[in-house]
Amino acid sequence: MSFLQKLINGVTRLNDFLGRWIALLVFVMSALLLFEVICRYLFDSPTVWTTELTQFLFGIYSIMAGGYVMAHRGHVNVDLLYSHIPVRGQAIIDIFTSVVFYIFILAFLYFATSMAWESIQSMETSYSAWNPPVWPVKAFMPIAVFLVFLQGTVKLLRDIAVAINPANAEVLKDGLDDGDDEERV
C-alpha cells in the first residue's frame, strides 16, 4: 500500500498546491476590474483590454479549479442516502459511478486537447479591438482536464482498495485536512 498511498498523496497535493496558487488570480482579476472602473469613471478613459484579460484569467481560474475541488470533495453530490451508507458501500457506489466520470472526462480531454492544439497551430487571437492571443488560455484546458483525470484515478484506486478492505479508508487518507473525519465504517 505504500506506493498507492504515495500516489494518492502526490496527486492530491499537486492539485491542492495548484488550486491554492490559481485561487490568487481572484486578486489579480479584482485589481484589473478596479483599474478599469477608475480609468473609466475617474479619468473618462476606458481601456480596451482589462475586461477581456479578466475574462481570460477567469476562464483559467475556473477550469484549473477542477482538480482542487475534486481533491477536496467539493463537487456537487446528491446526498440523500449516501452519507448513511458504510464506507465500503460508498466505495462500491463510487466505483460504479466512476464509469460515467471516465466517459465524460476522457471525451472532455479529447475535445479540449483538439481545441487547444488547433488554437496553438493557428495562433488564434480573439479578433477584438485589443486582439490578444487566445491560444495560451486554451492551452490550459487539456492540462486542467488531465489534473481532474488524475484526481479521479487516485479516487478510483482508493475506492477499490476500500471496497476490498474497509480498513483501507483510514490507511489511504489523502493528506488533506478538510475537517471531515467522520467517515462511517
VMD Tcl script that draws the C-alpha trace (Angstrom):
set ca {
  {0.00 0.00 0.00}
  {2.98 2.32 0.32}
  {3.13 3.07 -3.41}
  {-0.64 3.62 -3.57}
  {-0.52 5.96 -0.58}
  {2.33 7.96 -2.17}
  {0.42 8.18 -5.45}
  {-2.78 9.34 -3.73}
  {-0.89 11.91 -1.66}
  {1.20 13.10 -4.60}
  {-1.69 13.73 -6.97}
  {-3.86 15.24 -4.24}
  {-1.11 17.55 -3.01}
  {-0.34 18.62 -6.60}
  {-3.98 19.58 -7.17}
  {-4.12 21.27 -3.77}
  {-0.94 23.27 -4.46}
  {-2.04 24.36 -7.94}
  {-5.55 25.19 -6.71}
  {-4.22 27.42 -3.95}
  {-1.99 29.31 -6.39}
  {-4.70 29.60 -9.03}
  {-7.06 30.98 -6.35}
  {-4.79 34.03 -6.12}
  {-6.00 35.03 -9.59}
  {-9.10 36.39 -7.84}
  {-6.98 39.26 -6.53}
  {-5.50 39.94 -9.96}
  {-8.96 39.93 -11.55}
  {-10.31 42.23 -8.85}
  {-7.41 44.65 -9.32}
  {-7.93 44.67 -13.09}
  {-11.63 45.43 -12.75}
  {-10.93 48.13 -10.16}
  {-8.36 49.64 -12.51}
  {-10.95 49.65 -15.31}
  {-13.56 51.35 -13.11}
  {-11.06 54.01 -12.03}
  {-9.94 54.64 -15.62}
  {-13.49 54.74 -16.92}
  {-15.22 56.85 -14.28}
  {-12.46 58.96 -12.74}
  {-10.41 59.68 -15.84}
  {-13.10 59.15 -18.50}
  {-10.63 56.94 -20.34}
  {-11.80 53.31 -20.51}
  {-9.35 50.62 -21.53}
  {-9.93 48.06 -24.28}
  {-8.03 45.27 -22.60}
  {-8.96 44.91 -18.92}
  {-12.35 43.25 -19.30}
  {-11.10 40.75 -21.86}
  {-7.98 39.94 -19.84}
  {-10.16 39.43 -16.77}
  {-12.36 37.04 -18.74}
  {-9.30 35.07 -19.85}
  {-8.00 34.87 -16.29}
  {-11.43 33.82 -15.05}
  {-11.52 31.04 -17.65}
  {-8.14 29.75 -16.44}
  {-9.25 30.16 -12.81}
  {-12.47 28.23 -13.39}
  {-11.09 25.30 -15.28}
  {-7.93 24.88 -13.21}
  {-10.04 24.67 -10.05}
  {-11.49 21.28 -11.07}
  {-8.72 19.12 -9.67}
  {-8.59 21.14 -6.45}
  {-12.35 20.91 -5.95}
  {-12.30 17.17 -6.61}
  {-9.38 16.67 -4.21}
  {-11.40 18.44 -1.50}
  {-14.59 16.53 -2.40}
  {-16.33 19.78 -3.24}
  {-18.22 18.83 -6.41}
  {-22.00 18.60 -6.24}
  {-23.14 15.36 -4.66}
  {-26.72 14.15 -4.21}
  {-26.52 13.01 -0.62}
  {-29.93 11.65 0.31}
  {-28.78 8.18 1.33}
  {-25.07 8.16 0.51}
  {-23.85 9.62 3.83}
  {-25.77 6.94 5.76}
  {-24.11 4.07 3.90}
  {-20.99 2.45 5.41}
  {-17.65 3.44 3.90}
  {-17.35 0.17 1.96}
  {-20.78 0.69 0.38}
  {-19.85 4.26 -0.54}
  {-16.67 2.99 -2.20}
  {-18.61 0.39 -4.20}
  {-21.12 3.02 -5.37}
  {-18.25 5.34 -6.30}
  {-16.58 2.58 -8.33}
  {-19.74 2.12 -10.41}
  {-20.30 5.85 -10.87}
  {-16.69 6.31 -11.93}
  {-17.68 4.78 -15.28}
  {-19.72 7.92 -16.00}
  {-16.82 10.07 -14.80}
  {-14.38 8.38 -17.18}
  {-16.72 8.61 -20.17}
  {-17.15 12.34 -19.55}
  {-13.56 13.17 -18.63}
  {-11.98 11.23 -21.49}
  {-14.32 12.86 -24.01}
  {-13.59 16.24 -22.43}
  {-9.83 15.55 -22.57}
  {-10.04 14.55 -26.22}
  {-12.01 17.63 -27.28}
  {-10.05 20.03 -25.04}
  {-6.76 18.75 -26.46}
  {-8.07 19.00 -30.00}
  {-9.37 22.54 -29.44}
  {-6.15 23.67 -27.76}
  {-3.98 22.12 -30.47}
  {-5.95 23.83 -33.26}
  {-5.75 27.12 -31.39}
  {-1.99 26.80 -30.90}
  {-1.40 25.82 -34.54}
  {-3.35 28.79 -35.86}
  {-2.01 31.15 -33.17}
  {-5.64 32.09 -32.54}
  {-6.48 35.58 -31.37}
  {-9.71 37.00 -30.02}
  {-10.47 39.29 -33.01}
  {-11.47 42.07 -30.62}
  {-10.21 45.64 -30.61}
  {-7.35 44.51 -28.34}
  {-6.85 41.23 -30.26}
  {-4.78 39.25 -27.74}
  {-3.73 35.64 -28.34}
  {-6.32 33.13 -27.14}
  {-4.19 30.02 -27.54}
  {-2.38 30.36 -24.17}
  {-5.75 30.31 -22.40}
  {-6.97 27.32 -24.42}
  {-3.70 25.51 -23.66}
  {-4.79 25.35 -20.02}
  {-7.85 23.27 -20.91}
  {-6.20 19.87 -21.51}
  {-3.85 20.47 -18.56}
  {-6.78 21.16 -16.24}
  {-8.81 18.21 -17.53}
  {-5.79 15.93 -17.12}
  {-5.43 17.04 -13.49}
  {-9.09 16.17 -12.86}
  {-8.49 12.83 -14.62}
  {-5.52 12.12 -12.31}
  {-7.52 13.04 -9.21}
  {-10.40 10.84 -10.36}
  {-8.00 7.97 -10.97}
  {-6.49 8.11 -7.49}
  {-10.01 8.35 -6.07}
  {-10.98 5.21 -8.00}
  {-7.86 3.38 -6.79}
  {-8.66 4.39 -3.21}
  {-12.29 3.28 -3.64}
  {-11.19 -0.12 -4.96}
  {-8.84 -0.57 -2.00}
  {-11.59 0.44 0.45}
  {-14.14 -1.87 -1.24}
  {-11.71 -4.77 -0.81}
  {-10.91 -3.87 2.79}
  {-12.79 -1.05 4.60}
  {-9.82 -0.59 6.95}
  {-8.01 0.96 3.98}
  {-10.22 4.04 4.38}
  {-8.06 5.13 7.32}
  {-4.79 3.93 5.81}
  {-5.30 5.68 2.46}
  {-6.07 9.19 3.65}
  {-5.29 11.86 1.09}
  {-3.25 14.02 3.45}
  {-5.64 16.98 3.31}
  {-7.35 18.30 6.40}
  {-10.91 19.14 5.34}
  {-12.40 18.73 8.79}
  {-14.34 15.71 7.50}
  {-13.07 12.98 9.80}
  {-16.46 11.42 10.46}
  {-16.36 8.56 7.95}
  {-18.66 5.62 8.62}
  {-17.08 2.19 8.90}
}
mol new
graphics top color blue
foreach p $ca { graphics top sphere $p radius 0.5 }
foreach p [lrange $ca 0 end-1] q [lrange $ca 1 end] { graphics top cylinder $p $q radius 0.2 }
display resetview
